[in-house]
Amino acid sequence: MIQPSDIKQFIAKSESNNFCRQNQNPDNLLDIKSYLKKSYHTCLLIDHSTMDFLFAINERGYFKNNPDEIVRLGLNAALELIHPDDLPRQSQIFSDYLKIYNSIPMHERKSFTFCNEFRCRGKDDKYRWLLQSVNFISTNEKGAPTLSFSSYTDITAMKIGDCMNLYVGKYDSLGEYKIRNTCKYPLKNDLRMLSSKEIKILKMISEGMLSKHIAEKLNLSFHTINTHRRNMLKKTKCNTSSEMVNLARNCGVI
């Protein structure tokens, strides 16, 4: 399997990292496309200075449009292939992308892989769950992305529940993906599994209050508040309080 680092090296050798639309060399783009086809059946290369697709590979028909149409029609047409129920979450996912990206030190940003899930209409007109893995190949002097590479995997058969997820992490020296951030975006806009008291506690947690202060505010014991927190994590299937707060915000609860 070709790794993102291989793509970076190939692009650097092929075109000195200059992918601005006015300076593109079609022969080099064809060389890169041919190179990537060896390991990627579905992928996109995006110029962030114009938000244009430089090329697309769609060997397995995960996208309704063929590669030439994807490039010609652009981003707006690609968004139209996303399931209508998933679209309301896309703006929040994009916002979280930016927040997490900007929180990473500039010199480390290109080493991280951003993964998110969504449903996309394919050539057969059926929707399937896709995992999008994004690597920012090059950045400008301010650390903003100028070129990104996205690959896609069909996860329909293994997808559990109706929740879109975002994972941000990087691969270690052994090739293991280490997660730095996790965000969940439930398609059902509620947290009915939580009681009114738990929602109240969750709002206080989101404001940065510690269990000790929450207990004093609600006239409850420290032990009771911690018990509530454990139960809330279990109910929401979250691993951390920050993940739970993010889930509640995406549901519009807090």
C-alpha positions as CSV (number, residue, x, y, z in Angstrom):
1,M,0.0,0.0,0.0
2,I,1.3,3.4,-1.0
3,Q,1.6,5.7,2.0
4,P,0.8,9.5,2.1
5,S,4.6,10.1,2.6
6,D,5.2,8.3,-0.8
7,I,2.7,10.7,-2.5
8,K,4.4,13.7,-1.0
9,Q,7.8,12.6,-2.2
10,F,6.4,11.8,-5.7
11,I,4.6,15.2,-6.0
12,A,7.8,17.0,-4.7
13,K,9.9,15.3,-7.4
14,S,7.3,15.7,-10.2
15,E,6.4,19.4,-9.8
16,S,8.4,21.1,-7.0
17,N,5.2,21.2,-4.9
18,N,3.5,23.8,-7.2
19,F,-0.1,22.8,-8.0
20,C,-1.6,26.2,-8.5
21,R,-4.1,25.9,-11.5
22,Q,-2.2,28.4,-13.7
23,N,1.1,26.4,-13.3
24,Q,-0.1,22.8,-13.6
25,N,1.7,20.4,-15.9
26,P,-0.9,17.9,-17.3
27,D,1.8,15.3,-18.0
28,N,2.8,15.4,-14.3
29,L,-0.8,15.0,-13.2
30,L,-1.2,12.0,-15.5
31,D,2.0,10.5,-14.1
32,I,0.7,11.0,-10.5
33,K,-2.7,9.5,-11.4
34,S,-1.1,6.5,-12.9
35,Y,1.1,6.1,-9.9
36,L,-1.8,6.3,-7.4
37,K,-3.9,3.8,-9.3
38,K,-1.5,1.1,-8.3
39,S,-2.9,1.2,-4.7
40,Y,-6.0,3.5,-4.6
41,H,-9.3,2.6,-6.4
42,T,-11.1,5.7,-5.2
43,C,-9.4,9.0,-4.5
44,L,-9.3,12.8,-5.1
45,L,-6.5,15.4,-5.3
46,I,-7.7,18.9,-4.3
47,D,-6.1,22.3,-4.9
48,H,-7.1,24.3,-1.8
49,S,-6.2,27.6,-3.4
50,T,-9.2,27.2,-5.8
51,M,-11.0,24.3,-4.2
52,D,-10.8,22.5,-7.6
53,F,-10.4,18.8,-8.0
54,L,-7.1,18.2,-9.9
55,F,-8.1,14.6,-10.7
56,A,-10.3,11.8,-9.5
57,I,-10.1,8.0,-9.5
58,N,-13.4,6.1,-9.2
59,E,-12.6,2.5,-10.1
60,R,-15.4,0.9,-8.0
61,G,-18.2,3.4,-8.7
62,Y,-18.4,4.8,-5.1
63,F,-19.4,8.1,-6.7
64,K,-22.3,8.5,-9.1
65,N,-20.2,10.6,-11.6
66,N,-17.3,9.4,-13.6
67,P,-13.8,10.8,-12.9
68,D,-14.0,13.4,-15.7
69,E,-17.4,14.6,-14.5
70,I,-16.1,14.9,-10.9
71,V,-13.3,17.1,-12.0
72,R,-15.4,19.2,-14.3
73,L,-18.4,19.7,-12.1
74,G,-16.4,20.4,-8.9
75,L,-17.1,20.5,-5.2
76,N,-20.8,21.6,-5.3
77,A,-21.7,18.7,-7.5
78,A,-19.8,16.3,-5.3
79,L,-21.7,17.5,-2.2
80,E,-25.0,16.7,-4.0
81,L,-24.0,13.0,-3.9
82,I,-24.0,13.0,-0.1
83,H,-27.2,11.6,1.5
84,P,-29.6,14.4,2.3
85,D,-29.8,13.3,6.0
86,D,-26.0,13.7,6.3
87,L,-25.7,17.1,4.8
88,P,-26.8,19.1,7.9
89,R,-23.8,17.6,9.8
90,Q,-21.3,18.4,7.1
91,S,-20.9,22.1,8.1
92,Q,-20.2,21.1,11.7
93,I,-17.7,18.5,10.6
94,F,-16.0,21.0,8.4
95,S,-15.9,23.5,11.3
96,D,-14.4,20.8,13.6
97,Y,-11.9,20.0,10.9
98,L,-10.6,23.5,10.9
99,K,-10.5,23.8,14.7
100,I,-8.5,20.6,15.1
101,Y,-6.3,21.4,12.1
102,N,-5.4,24.8,13.6
103,S,-4.8,23.3,17.0
104,I,-2.0,21.1,15.6
105,P,1.5,22.7,15.5
106,M,2.2,23.9,11.9
107,H,5.2,21.6,11.5
108,E,3.1,18.5,12.4
109,R,0.0,19.1,10.3
110,K,1.1,17.2,7.2
111,S,1.7,14.1,9.3
112,F,-1.9,13.8,10.5
113,T,-4.7,11.9,8.7
114,F,-8.3,13.2,9.1
115,C,-10.9,10.4,8.7
116,N,-14.7,10.9,8.5
117,E,-17.8,8.9,7.6
118,F,-20.7,9.8,5.3
119,R,-23.2,8.2,2.9
120,C,-22.6,8.8,-0.8
121,R,-24.7,7.9,-3.9
122,G,-22.8,5.6,-6.2
123,K,-23.0,4.6,-9.9
124,D,-25.8,2.1,-9.0
125,D,-27.8,5.0,-7.4
126,K,-27.5,3.3,-4.0
127,Y,-26.1,5.0,-0.9
128,R,-23.2,3.4,0.8
129,W,-21.2,4.4,3.9
130,L,-17.8,5.7,3.0
131,L,-14.7,6.4,5.1
132,Q,-12.9,9.4,3.8
133,S,-9.2,9.6,4.7
134,V,-7.6,13.0,4.1
135,N,-4.0,14.0,4.2
136,F,-2.8,17.5,3.7
137,I,0.1,17.1,1.3
138,S,1.4,20.7,1.2
139,T,0.8,23.9,3.1
140,N,1.7,27.6,2.7
141,E,4.0,29.7,4.9
142,K,1.1,30.3,7.3
143,G,0.3,26.6,7.7
144,A,-2.9,26.6,5.7
145,P,-3.4,23.6,3.4
146,T,-2.7,24.1,-0.3
147,L,-3.1,20.5,-1.5
148,S,-4.9,17.5,0.0
149,F,-5.2,13.9,-1.0
150,S,-8.4,11.9,-0.1
151,S,-9.0,8.2,-0.4
152,Y,-12.2,6.4,0.2
153,T,-13.2,3.0,1.6
154,D,-16.6,1.3,1.6
155,I,-17.5,0.6,5.2
156,T,-21.2,-0.2,4.7
157,A,-20.9,-3.9,5.8
158,M,-19.1,-3.0,9.1
159,K,-20.9,0.2,9.9
160,I,-22.8,0.1,13.3
161,G,-25.4,2.7,14.2
162,D,-26.5,5.9,12.5
163,C,-23.7,8.2,13.6
164,M,-21.2,10.0,11.5
165,N,-17.7,10.0,13.1
166,L,-14.6,12.1,12.7
167,Y,-11.2,10.7,13.7
168,V,-7.9,12.7,13.6
169,G,-4.6,10.9,14.2
170,K,-1.4,9.8,12.7
171,Y,0.5,6.6,12.0
172,D,3.4,5.7,14.3
173,S,6.7,4.1,13.2
174,L,5.0,0.6,13.3
175,G,2.2,1.7,11.0
176,E,-0.5,1.9,13.7
177,Y,-3.0,4.7,13.6
178,K,-3.0,6.7,16.9
179,I,-6.1,8.7,17.4
180,R,-5.7,12.3,18.7
181,N,-9.3,13.6,18.4
182,T,-12.7,11.9,18.0
183,C,-16.0,13.7,17.2
184,K,-19.5,12.1,16.9
185,Y,-22.4,13.4,14.8
186,P,-25.6,11.5,15.5
187,L,-28.1,11.6,12.6
188,K,-31.0,11.6,15.2
189,N,-30.8,15.0,16.8
190,D,-31.5,14.1,20.4
191,L,-30.0,12.7,23.6
192,R,-33.2,11.2,25.0
193,M,-31.2,8.6,26.9
194,L,-30.1,11.3,29.4
195,S,-32.2,12.6,32.2
196,S,-32.9,16.3,32.7
197,K,-30.5,16.3,35.7
198,E,-27.8,14.7,33.6
199,I,-28.3,17.3,30.9
200,K,-27.9,20.0,33.5
201,I,-24.7,18.4,34.7
202,L,-23.5,18.0,31.1
203,K,-24.0,21.8,30.5
204,M,-21.9,22.5,33.6
205,I,-19.2,20.2,32.4
206,S,-19.2,22.0,29.0
207,E,-18.6,25.3,31.0
208,G,-15.4,23.8,32.4
209,M,-16.8,23.1,35.9
210,L,-15.2,20.3,38.0
211,S,-17.1,17.6,39.7
212,K,-16.5,19.3,43.1
213,H,-18.0,22.6,42.0
214,I,-20.9,20.9,40.3
215,A,-21.7,19.0,43.5
216,E,-21.6,22.3,45.5
217,K,-23.8,24.0,42.9
218,L,-26.5,21.2,42.9
219,N,-26.1,20.5,46.6
220,L,-25.1,16.9,45.8
221,S,-22.2,14.8,47.0
222,F,-19.0,14.5,45.0
223,H,-19.5,10.8,44.7
224,T,-23.0,11.3,43.2
225,I,-21.7,13.6,40.5
226,N,-19.0,11.2,39.5
227,T,-21.5,8.4,39.4
228,H,-23.7,10.5,37.1
229,R,-20.6,11.2,34.9
230,R,-19.8,7.5,34.5
231,N,-23.5,6.6,33.7
232,M,-23.6,9.4,31.2
233,L,-20.5,8.2,29.4
234,K,-22.0,4.7,29.3
235,K,-25.3,5.9,27.9
236,T,-23.8,8.0,25.2
237,K,-21.1,5.4,24.4
238,C,-18.4,8.1,24.7
239,N,-14.9,7.5,26.1
240,T,-14.3,11.0,27.6
241,S,-16.2,13.9,28.9
242,S,-15.0,16.2,26.1
243,E,-16.3,13.7,23.5
244,M,-19.6,13.7,25.3
245,V,-19.8,17.5,25.4
246,N,-19.0,17.5,21.6
247,L,-21.8,15.0,21.0
248,A,-24.3,17.1,23.0
249,R,-23.3,20.3,21.1
250,N,-23.8,18.5,17.7
251,C,-27.2,17.4,18.9
252,G,-28.1,21.0,19.9
253,V,-28.6,20.0,23.5
254,I,-26.1,22.5,24.9
